[in-house]
């Protein structure tokens, strides 16, 4: 099965909202079972693991669940408050999605320019050696 963007978004939502009390511990197999129930078929586990966004979110959520470091969800006191909260969160998600798209576009431009000027993938992915000067420069250029 070929994953489309809407499939990836659905899988990300499933992972983000995974509740062990309801679905059992978070595993690729269980995620695929839920996906198959919704879409009638599912990709392979290997396909999911090859999607960097899915793999990163899965690992992040798994660590969150294992450490017990997930937020306690408080129920709103009224439907009006719940609707306001949903509206706020939707606006925040929209803003973050636009910022993410802008940054992704910028990254693609930088990557293209870097490869056009002879930089290799290995050079681009080399870890930074962080010094006090580097930290200061990063802080100065934020914002």
Backbone torsions as a table, in degrees:
resi	resn	phi	psi	omega
1	UNK	NA	132.1	177.1
2	UNK	-85.9	128.7	179.3
3	UNK	-81.1	126.7	173.8
4	UNK	-96.9	168.6	-179.3
5	UNK	-58.9	-39.6	179.8
6	UNK	-66.3	-31.6	176.1
7	UNK	-67.0	-44.3	-179.6
8	UNK	-62.4	-43.8	178.8
9	UNK	-61.7	-40.7	178.1
10	UNK	-64.1	-43.4	178.7
11	UNK	-63.9	-40.8	177.7
12	UNK	-61.8	-41.6	178.3
13	UNK	-64.3	-43.1	177.9
14	UNK	-58.3	-45.2	-178.6
15	UNK	-65.5	-46.7	-178.2
16	UNK	-60.9	-33.1	-175.3
17	UNK	-103.5	14.8	-177.2
18	UNK	-62.4	126.4	177.6
19	UNK	-119.1	110.8	-177.7
20	UNK	-58.9	-31.5	179.6
21	UNK	-65.7	-27.5	-177.6
22	UNK	-95.6	-46.0	-170.8
23	UNK	-107.0	-5.4	-173.7
24	UNK	87.7	-179.0	-177.6
25	UNK	-64.2	151.9	-177.2
26	UNK	-74.1	114.8	175.4
27	UNK	-136.4	157.3	176.9
28	UNK	-60.3	-40.2	-179.4
29	UNK	-59.5	-43.6	-179.7
30	UNK	-69.6	-37.2	176.3
31	UNK	-61.0	-44.4	-180.0
32	UNK	-64.5	-36.8	176.9
33	UNK	-60.8	-46.3	179.2
34	UNK	-64.2	-40.2	179.6
35	UNK	-63.3	-43.6	-178.9
36	UNK	-64.6	-37.7	177.7
37	UNK	-61.3	-36.2	-177.1
38	UNK	-81.0	-40.3	-172.9
39	UNK	-107.7	-5.8	178.1
40	UNK	86.4	-20.4	174.7
41	UNK	-151.5	165.5	-176.0
42	UNK	-142.0	152.7	174.8
43	UNK	-73.4	177.9	176.5
44	UNK	-83.0	161.9	176.1
45	UNK	-60.1	-39.1	179.4
46	UNK	-59.4	-40.4	177.9
47	UNK	-59.9	-43.5	179.7
48	UNK	-65.2	-43.8	-178.9
49	UNK	-65.1	-24.1	179.5
50	UNK	-82.4	-9.2	176.4
51	UNK	-90.4	108.7	-173.5
52	UNK	-59.3	-38.6	179.4
53	UNK	-62.9	-45.0	179.9
54	UNK	-65.3	-46.0	-177.6
55	UNK	-62.1	-44.3	-179.9
56	UNK	-64.1	-45.2	-178.2
57	UNK	-66.6	-39.4	178.5
58	UNK	-60.9	-49.9	-178.9
59	UNK	-63.1	-39.7	178.7
60	UNK	-63.3	-47.1	-179.0
61	UNK	-66.9	-38.1	178.7
62	UNK	-60.5	-46.2	178.1
63	UNK	-62.8	-41.5	179.1
64	UNK	-59.2	-45.9	-178.9
65	UNK	-68.4	-38.2	-179.3
66	UNK	-69.4	-35.4	-177.7
67	UNK	-83.0	-13.3	-176.1
68	UNK	76.1	12.8	-176.0
69	UNK	-94.7	53.1	175.0
70	UNK	-118.5	145.7	-173.5
71	UNK	-64.0	144.9	174.4
72	UNK	-81.5	125.3	-177.5
73	UNK	-88.8	118.4	177.7
74	UNK	-95.1	136.3	179.3
75	UNK	-78.0	137.8	177.5
76	UNK	-67.0	154.9	-176.1
77	UNK	-76.3	-17.4	179.0
78	UNK	-153.5	165.5	177.2
79	UNK	-65.0	-34.8	178.8
80	UNK	-61.9	-46.4	178.0
81	UNK	-64.0	-38.8	178.5
82	UNK	-63.2	-43.7	179.3
83	UNK	-63.5	-40.4	177.7
84	UNK	-63.1	-43.4	179.7
85	UNK	-63.9	-43.3	178.0
86	UNK	-60.4	-44.2	179.9
87	UNK	-61.9	-43.5	177.7
88	UNK	-61.6	-45.7	-178.8
89	UNK	-66.6	-38.0	177.4
90	UNK	-64.0	-40.2	177.9
91	UNK	-64.8	-40.3	178.9
92	UNK	-65.6	-44.3	178.0
93	UNK	-60.0	-44.8	179.8
94	UNK	-59.5	-46.1	179.8
95	UNK	-63.5	-42.0	179.8
96	UNK	-67.8	-36.8	177.5
97	UNK	-64.7	-40.8	178.0
98	UNK	-65.6	-43.1	177.9
99	UNK	-63.7	-41.7	178.5
100	UNK	-61.5	-43.8	178.9
101	UNK	-63.3	-41.1	178.6
102	UNK	-62.9	-44.3	179.9
103	UNK	-68.8	-37.1	177.6
104	UNK	-63.6	-43.1	177.3
105	UNK	-60.3	-44.0	179.3
106	UNK	-61.3	-42.6	179.4
107	UNK	-62.5	-42.3	179.5
108	UNK	-63.3	-42.1	177.5
109	UNK	-61.3	-45.8	179.9
110	UNK	-62.8	-43.0	-179.3
111	UNK	-62.2	-44.9	179.7
112	UNK	-62.3	-46.8	179.1
113	UNK	-62.8	-40.1	-179.8
114	UNK	-64.4	-44.8	-179.6
115	UNK	-70.2	-33.8	175.9
116	UNK	-63.2	-26.3	-179.6
117	UNK	-100.5	17.5	170.5
118	UNK	89.8	6.3	177.1
119	UNK	-77.2	139.9	178.6
120	UNK	-92.8	164.8	177.0
121	UNK	-59.2	-39.2	180.0
122	UNK	-61.7	-42.1	178.2
123	UNK	-65.7	-40.1	-179.2
124	UNK	-65.7	-32.3	-175.5
125	UNK	-96.5	4.5	179.6
126	UNK	-62.6	129.5	-179.5
127	UNK	-62.5	148.5	178.1
128	UNK	-81.5	143.1	170.5
129	UNK	-94.2	109.0	-174.1
130	UNK	-87.2	120.8	175.2
131	UNK	-114.2	173.5	177.2
132	UNK	-61.8	-36.6	177.4
133	UNK	-64.3	-41.6	179.6
134	UNK	-63.7	-44.8	178.9
135	UNK	-60.0	-44.1	179.8
136	UNK	-62.2	-43.2	179.3
137	UNK	-64.2	-39.6	178.5
138	UNK	-63.5	-43.5	178.9
139	UNK	-63.2	-39.4	-179.0
140	UNK	-66.7	-31.1	-176.1
141	UNK	-93.7	-3.8	176.2
142	UNK	-73.0	147.5	174.3
143	UNK	95.5	NA	NA
